[in-house]
Amino acid sequence: MENSWFDNWESLIRTICLTTLGYAAMVLILRISGKRTLSKMNAFDFIVTIALGSCLATVALNKNVPLADGVTAIILFIGFQFLLTWLSVRIKTIKKLITSSPSLLFYKGEFLYPAMKKERITVEEIYSKGRQEGIATLDEVDMIVLETTGDITLIKKAVGGKKPTYEDVKVGT
Protein backbone atom coordinates (compact mmCIF):
# COMPACT_ATOMS: atom_id res chain seq x y z
CA MET A 1 0.00 0.00 0.00
CA GLU A 2 2.96 2.19 -0.63
CA ASN A 3 2.28 5.63 -2.20
CA SER A 4 -1.48 5.32 -1.96
CA TRP A 5 -1.87 8.95 -0.80
CA PHE A 6 0.93 10.71 -2.66
CA ASP A 7 3.44 9.43 -5.18
CA ASN A 8 5.45 12.48 -6.23
CA TRP A 9 5.08 16.04 -7.45
CA GLU A 10 5.88 15.13 -11.06
CA SER A 11 2.96 12.70 -11.15
CA LEU A 12 0.62 15.27 -9.62
CA ILE A 13 1.69 18.02 -12.05
CA ARG A 14 1.34 15.58 -15.00
CA THR A 15 -2.22 14.73 -13.90
CA ILE A 16 -3.14 18.42 -13.57
CA CYS A 17 -1.67 19.32 -16.97
CA LEU A 18 -3.03 16.35 -18.93
CA THR A 19 -6.47 16.56 -17.34
CA THR A 20 -6.68 20.27 -18.16
CA LEU A 21 -5.44 19.80 -21.73
CA GLY A 22 -7.62 16.72 -22.29
CA TYR A 23 -10.67 18.53 -20.94
CA ALA A 24 -9.98 21.58 -23.09
CA ALA A 25 -9.53 19.38 -26.17
CA MET A 26 -12.78 17.53 -25.46
CA VAL A 27 -14.75 20.77 -25.01
CA LEU A 28 -13.30 22.17 -28.25
CA ILE A 29 -14.03 18.97 -30.20
CA LEU A 30 -17.57 18.76 -28.79
CA ARG A 31 -18.27 22.40 -29.71
CA ILE A 32 -17.05 21.73 -33.26
CA SER A 33 -19.11 18.52 -33.59
CA GLY A 34 -22.40 20.18 -32.59
CA LYS A 35 -25.14 19.81 -30.01
CA ARG A 36 -26.27 16.37 -31.18
CA THR A 37 -23.09 14.67 -29.97
CA LEU A 38 -24.09 14.68 -26.31
CA SER A 39 -27.84 14.76 -26.71
CA LYS A 40 -30.03 12.26 -24.94
CA MET A 41 -31.28 10.53 -28.06
CA ASN A 42 -30.49 6.80 -28.20
CA ALA A 43 -28.16 4.02 -27.10
CA PHE A 44 -25.37 5.14 -29.45
CA ASP A 45 -25.37 8.64 -27.96
CA PHE A 46 -25.19 7.10 -24.49
CA ILE A 47 -22.23 4.92 -25.54
CA VAL A 48 -20.38 7.96 -26.87
CA THR A 49 -20.98 9.86 -23.63
CA ILE A 50 -19.59 6.99 -21.53
CA ALA A 51 -16.65 6.44 -23.89
CA LEU A 52 -15.70 10.12 -23.81
CA GLY A 53 -15.66 10.11 -20.01
CA SER A 54 -13.55 6.98 -19.99
CA CYS A 55 -11.08 8.47 -22.49
CA LEU A 56 -10.67 11.64 -20.45
CA ALA A 57 -10.19 9.65 -17.24
CA THR A 58 -7.61 7.41 -18.91
CA VAL A 59 -5.65 10.38 -20.23
CA ALA A 60 -5.80 12.04 -16.82
CA LEU A 61 -4.72 9.06 -14.71
CA ASN A 62 -2.92 6.47 -16.83
CA LYS A 63 0.72 7.38 -17.19
CA ASN A 64 1.10 5.01 -20.15
CA VAL A 65 -1.37 6.93 -22.34
CA PRO A 66 -0.05 10.10 -23.98
CA LEU A 67 -2.34 13.11 -24.44
CA ALA A 68 -2.20 12.74 -28.24
CA ASP A 69 -3.51 9.16 -28.01
CA GLY A 70 -6.36 10.19 -25.72
CA VAL A 71 -7.36 13.13 -27.92
CA THR A 72 -7.22 10.85 -30.97
CA ALA A 73 -9.58 8.40 -29.25
CA ILE A 74 -11.93 11.26 -28.33
CA ILE A 75 -11.91 12.49 -31.94
CA LEU A 76 -12.62 8.96 -33.20
CA PHE A 77 -15.57 8.41 -30.85
CA ILE A 78 -17.08 11.77 -31.74
CA GLY A 79 -16.37 11.09 -35.42
CA PHE A 80 -18.11 7.69 -35.26
CA GLN A 81 -21.11 9.25 -33.53
CA PHE A 82 -21.21 12.11 -36.05
CA LEU A 83 -20.99 9.67 -38.98
CA LEU A 84 -23.72 7.40 -37.60
CA THR A 85 -26.10 10.28 -36.95
CA TRP A 86 -25.29 11.84 -40.34
CA LEU A 87 -26.04 8.53 -42.05
CA SER A 88 -29.17 7.92 -39.97
CA VAL A 89 -30.84 11.13 -41.17
CA ARG A 90 -30.06 10.20 -44.79
CA ILE A 91 -30.50 6.41 -44.92
CA LYS A 92 -33.66 4.93 -43.41
CA THR A 93 -32.07 1.47 -42.94
CA ILE A 94 -29.26 2.94 -40.81
CA LYS A 95 -31.79 4.88 -38.74
CA LYS A 96 -33.81 1.72 -38.08
CA LEU A 97 -30.63 -0.16 -37.20
CA ILE A 98 -29.39 2.28 -34.57
CA THR A 99 -32.55 3.80 -33.09
CA SER A 100 -35.66 2.35 -31.55
CA SER A 101 -39.22 3.58 -31.99
CA PRO A 102 -41.32 5.20 -29.30
CA SER A 103 -43.81 2.74 -27.77
CA LEU A 104 -47.41 3.39 -26.84
CA LEU A 105 -48.09 2.32 -23.22
CA PHE A 106 -51.51 3.85 -22.57
CA TYR A 107 -54.21 4.83 -25.05
CA LYS A 108 -57.60 6.48 -24.43
CA GLY A 109 -58.03 5.26 -20.87
CA GLU A 110 -56.50 1.80 -21.27
CA PHE A 111 -53.10 0.53 -20.21
CA LEU A 112 -51.47 -1.49 -22.99
CA TYR A 113 -50.11 -4.24 -20.76
CA PRO A 114 -48.33 -6.30 -23.46
CA ALA A 115 -46.36 -3.20 -24.54
CA MET A 116 -45.68 -2.28 -20.90
CA LYS A 117 -44.41 -5.80 -20.19
CA LYS A 118 -42.19 -5.78 -23.29
CA GLU A 119 -40.71 -2.39 -22.30
CA ARG A 120 -40.49 -3.37 -18.59
CA ILE A 121 -42.60 -0.41 -17.42
CA THR A 122 -44.92 -0.71 -14.42
CA VAL A 123 -48.23 1.01 -13.78
CA GLU A 124 -46.60 2.65 -10.74
CA GLU A 125 -43.95 4.26 -12.95
CA ILE A 126 -46.68 5.69 -15.15
CA TYR A 127 -48.58 7.00 -12.13
CA SER A 128 -45.36 8.56 -10.85
CA LYS A 129 -44.78 10.31 -14.17
CA GLY A 130 -48.36 11.59 -14.11
CA ARG A 131 -47.82 13.07 -10.64
CA GLN A 132 -44.54 14.67 -11.78
CA GLU A 133 -46.44 16.30 -14.64
CA GLY A 134 -49.16 17.56 -12.29
CA ILE A 135 -51.78 15.20 -13.69
CA ALA A 136 -54.41 14.31 -11.07
CA THR A 137 -56.17 11.64 -13.11
CA LEU A 138 -55.34 9.71 -16.26
CA ASP A 139 -58.72 10.83 -17.60
CA GLU A 140 -56.83 14.00 -18.62
CA VAL A 141 -54.43 11.92 -20.74
CA ASP A 142 -55.02 10.64 -24.27
CA MET A 143 -51.87 8.55 -24.51
CA ILE A 144 -48.63 7.74 -22.75
CA VAL A 145 -45.50 7.01 -24.76
CA LEU A 146 -42.13 5.51 -23.85
CA GLU A 147 -39.69 7.59 -25.89
CA THR A 148 -36.53 6.28 -27.55
CA THR A 149 -34.52 7.95 -24.75
CA GLY A 150 -36.36 6.00 -22.05
CA ASP A 151 -38.40 9.02 -20.98
CA ILE A 152 -42.13 8.66 -20.45
CA THR A 153 -44.27 11.29 -22.17
CA LEU A 154 -47.89 12.02 -21.28
CA ILE A 155 -49.99 13.48 -24.07
CA LYS A 156 -53.11 15.27 -22.91
CA LYS A 157 -56.40 14.96 -24.76
CA ALA A 158 -55.89 16.10 -28.35
CA VAL A 159 -58.03 18.94 -29.64
CA GLY A 160 -57.82 18.88 -33.42
CA GLY A 161 -54.67 19.78 -35.31
CA LYS A 162 -53.22 18.50 -38.53
CA LYS A 163 -49.75 17.23 -37.55
CA PRO A 164 -49.86 15.05 -34.42
CA THR A 165 -46.61 14.36 -32.58
CA TYR A 166 -47.41 10.67 -32.25
CA GLU A 167 -47.22 9.57 -35.90
CA ASP A 168 -44.02 7.55 -35.34
CA VAL A 169 -45.18 5.80 -32.15
CA LYS A 170 -45.10 2.02 -32.30
CA VAL A 171 -48.50 0.55 -31.45
CA GLY A 172 -48.90 -2.98 -30.13
CA THR A 173 -46.37 -5.59 -29.02
N, C-alpha and C positions, 0 to 999 in steps of 0.2 A: 504494500500500500504506500510505497514510496512516491513522493511528489503528487499526491492526490489533491493537494490544495494549491500548490504553486510549483511550477517547474523552473522557469527562468524568465527573465525580462524579455529576452529575444522572442520567445514563444508568445508571450503576451502581446508584444508590439506587432508581431506577425499577424496574430488573430485580429487585432484592432484594424490594421491596415487592410488585410484581405477581406474582412467582413465589410468594411466601409466601401472599398472598391467594388466588391461583388454586388453589394446592395445598390450602389450607384449605377452599375452596369445593368442590373436587372430593371431598375426603374426606367432608365433610358430606353432599353429594349422594349419594355412593356408600353411605354408611351408611343414609340414608333409603330408598334404592332397594332395598336388600337384598343378600344374599349372591350371588344368581344373576347379578347384573350383570357380575361379573368372573370367573365360573366358567369352567372349561375345558370347554365343552359342545359348541359347534358353530362353524361359520364366522361366523355373525352375532355371536356373543360375541367372537370374535377381532377382527372388524372394529371393534366398539365399543372394545375395549381399545386398539387402534392409534389410533383416532380420538381417544380421550380423551388419550392421550399427545401427539398432534400438537396438539390444542387447547391443552393446558397449555404446551407449548413455544412455540407461537405467541404466546400471551398474555405469556409471560415474555420473549421476545426481539424480537418485532415491535412497534416503536414506533407503528405505525399501527393497532393493534388494542387498543381499550380493554378493561379488565377486564370490564365488563358484557357486551360482545359475546362474549368468550371463555367466560364463565360461562353465557351463554345457549346457546352452541353445546354446551357440556358437558351442560347440562340437556336439550337436544334429543336428543343422542345417547343419553343414558341413558333418556330418555322413549321413544324409538323402540325401544330394546332391551327395555324393560319392556313396552311395548305388544305387540311381536311375541311375547315369551315368554308373556305373559298370554293372547294369542289362541291360541298354539300348544297350550296345555294345555286349551283349551276347544273348538277347532275342528280336527278331524282333518286337513282339507285344508291348513290353514295349517301345521300341524306337518310334514306330508309335504313341503310346499313349501320350508321353511327348514331341515329337518334331514335327515341321511342315516340309513341303517340300519346297524347293526353287520354286518360280513361274516364269514362262516365261512371260515377259511383252512386249517384242519387238522381232520380228524374221524376219530376212532377209528383212529389209526395211519397215516392217509393225508393227504398234502398235497393240497390242492385247487388245483392249478396254474392253472386258468382264473380262479378268483377272485383268486389271488395276482397273476397277471399284470394283471388289471383294476385291482387296488388298488395295483399297483407295489410289492409287497412281495417280498423275496427270502428264500430258505431261510436264508441266513446271518443275516438280521435276526431270523428266528424262533428260530434257535439261540441268538443273542445274548440274546434276551429270556428264553429258557429258563435260560441260565446266570445271568442277573441274578436270576431267581426261585429259584435254587438247585436247578433241576431237572437231574438227571444224564442222564436219558434221556427221550425223548418217549413211552416206554411208560407213564410215569406220568401222561400227559396224555390226557384224553378229547377235548378240542377247543381250538382256538386261534382267537380272535376279534379282528378289527380293529374297535375301537370307533369311535363317531362322532367322538371327539376326536382320533383318529389313534393312540391307545395300543393296544398289543397286550396282550391278556389271555389267560393260560393257565388253562384250567379242568381241574383234576385229575379223575381218574376219579370219576364220580358214584356215590354209594351211596344209592339210594332218594331219598325226598323227594317232596313233592307240588307244589312251586312252583319249577321250575327257573329260573335266571337267564338262560337262553338262548332264551326263547320268542320274542323279537323279532329274533333274529339272521337275517339274510338268507342263505339257502342257495342255492348255485349261482352262475351268472354273471350 
